[in-house]
């Protein structure tokens, strides 16, 4: 149990004093970048899915 308590204390010190947290502006720009990348990947996946669906319909109607 002592090791666990020591681990919690060291974790708190590391998070409170040693970690460099991003600024609010940097955090917002990173979140916006992730949002844009997600939208682009979703659009690409939609196009591939739509093409594959039409290809399968064509193959099944032969």
Order of alpha helices (4+ residues) and beta strands (2+ residues): alpha-alpha
